[in-house]
Amino acid sequence: MPYWCVARLEPNREAVARHFLQAGGYEIYFPKVREKRLHGRRRVERVSLLFPRYGFVSITNGWHGARWTIGVAALIMRGDRPAEVADEVIENLRLRERAGVVVLPGQAAAFKPGDRVRVTAGAMCGLEGLVAGMRAHERVAVLLEALGRVELSKDSIERIDVDDSGLMR
């Protein structure tokens, strides 16, 4: 049964990986996002990968060919086989696309550097930390007091209100 996995791509070789994966008969999905950047004093809008250096590959027969494709650095593994990505993840990303570009929800500015947050889902549920900033792929870099710097989805954290006395509410 076919499944999706994640390929880590070689730096600046996304187009090469795309070409050779497709030539090898693999269905691929490299979601893109439109981002605004400062170039000198001008604001420039460009389209780049939603997850820099990563893309999704549909595995139907064997995964070894995808792993050794030119431009692919590795497949994200779980044990001795590629970690499976749920079909719903790919479907949700494709549903957010407009003219070939994923439109992200307007919550990107919800967290500012320095905000105290608590992890609300996943293996680190309950841990608290500080928002370090936003990255191009819209993940929140969180400085967790117990574990150091890790990256989490902004959907798996919440802001913690601190009153004037310094106590958390």
C-alpha positions in Angstrom: 0.0 0.0 0.0 1.5 3.4 -1.0 2.5 5.9 1.7 4.1 9.3 2.0 7.5 9.9 3.6 9.8 12.8 4.0 13.0 13.3 2.0 15.8 15.6 3.3 17.3 17.3 0.3 20.8 18.3 -0.4 21.4 22.1 0.0 20.5 24.1 -3.1 19.6 20.9 -5.1 15.8 20.8 -4.6 15.2 21.1 -8.4 17.7 18.3 -9.1 16.0 16.0 -6.5 12.6 16.9 -8.0 13.7 16.0 -11.5 15.4 12.7 -10.6 12.6 11.5 -8.2 10.0 12.2 -10.9 12.2 10.4 -13.5 12.4 7.5 -11.1 8.6 7.2 -11.1 8.0 8.7 -7.7 5.1 11.0 -6.9 6.4 14.0 -5.1 5.0 17.0 -3.3 7.2 20.0 -2.4 4.8 22.5 -0.9 5.8 26.2 -1.5 5.0 29.4 0.4 5.2 33.0 -0.6 7.3 35.1 1.7 8.3 38.7 1.9 11.9 39.6 2.7 14.0 42.7 2.8 16.6 42.9 0.1 18.6 46.0 0.8 15.9 48.6 1.4 13.3 47.0 -0.8 10.6 44.4 0.2 10.9 41.5 -2.2 8.3 38.7 -2.4 9.5 35.3 -3.4 8.3 31.7 -3.5 10.3 29.1 -1.6 9.8 25.7 0.0 7.4 25.6 2.9 9.8 23.2 4.6 13.3 24.3 3.4 15.4 21.3 2.3 12.5 18.8 2.7 9.9 17.3 0.4 7.3 14.5 0.5 7.7 11.4 -1.6 5.1 8.7 -2.2 6.5 5.2 -1.8 4.6 2.6 -3.8 7.1 -0.3 -4.4 10.4 0.3 -2.7 12.0 3.2 -0.9 15.7 2.4 -1.5 15.6 4.0 -5.0 14.2 7.2 -3.5 16.8 7.3 -0.8 19.7 7.0 -3.3 18.3 9.5 -5.8 20.5 12.3 -6.8 19.7 15.4 -4.7 18.3 13.4 -1.8 20.5 13.5 1.3 18.3 11.0 3.3 14.8 9.8 4.1 13.5 10.5 7.5 13.5 7.1 9.1 11.6 5.3 11.9 13.6 2.2 12.7 14.6 0.4 9.5 12.0 2.0 7.2 10.9 5.5 6.3 8.6 7.3 8.8 5.1 7.4 7.3 3.3 10.8 6.9 -0.5 10.5 7.2 -2.3 11.1 3.9 -4.4 13.8 5.8 -1.3 15.9 6.2 -0.7 16.0 2.5 -4.4 16.6 1.8 -4.6 19.5 4.3 -1.5 21.2 2.7 -3.0 20.8 -0.8 -6.3 22.2 0.4 -4.5 25.3 1.6 -2.9 25.9 -1.8 -3.9 28.9 -4.0 -2.2 29.1 -7.4 0.4 26.5 -6.4 1.4 28.3 -3.1 0.3 27.2 0.4 -1.6 30.0 2.2 -0.8 29.8 5.9 -3.2 30.9 8.6 -2.9 34.4 9.9 -1.6 33.2 13.2 2.0 33.6 12.3 2.3 36.8 14.3 0.5 35.3 17.3 3.8 34.7 19.1 6.5 37.3 19.5 10.1 36.7 20.6 10.2 36.6 24.4 6.7 35.4 24.9 6.4 32.7 27.6 4.7 29.6 26.2 3.7 26.1 27.4 3.8 23.0 25.2 0.2 21.6 24.9 0.7 18.5 22.8 3.3 15.8 22.0 6.1 14.3 24.0 7.1 17.6 25.6 3.5 18.4 26.8 3.6 20.6 29.9 7.1 22.0 29.5 7.5 25.8 29.4 9.8 28.1 27.5 10.4 31.3 25.6 9.7 32.0 22.0 13.0 32.7 20.2 11.5 33.8 16.9 9.8 32.7 13.7 11.6 30.8 11.0 10.9 30.8 7.3 9.0 27.5 7.5 6.6 29.0 10.1 7.8 26.9 13.0 8.3 28.4 16.4 11.8 28.1 17.8 11.3 27.6 21.6 13.9 27.8 24.2 12.9 25.1 26.7 14.4 25.5 30.1 14.9 21.8 30.6 15.9 20.6 27.1 17.6 23.6 25.4 16.6 24.8 21.9 14.0 22.7 20.0 11.5 23.5 17.3 7.8 22.9 17.7 4.7 23.5 15.7 2.9 26.7 16.8 -0.2 24.7 17.2 1.3 22.7 20.0 2.1 25.6 22.3 0.1 28.3 24.1 1.0 31.7 25.6 1.2 31.9 29.4 0.0 35.1 31.0 2.2 36.6 33.7 0.7 39.1 36.1 2.5 42.1 37.6 3.9 40.1 40.5 5.6 37.7 38.1 3.3 34.8 38.8 1.9 32.7 35.9 -1.9 32.5 35.5 
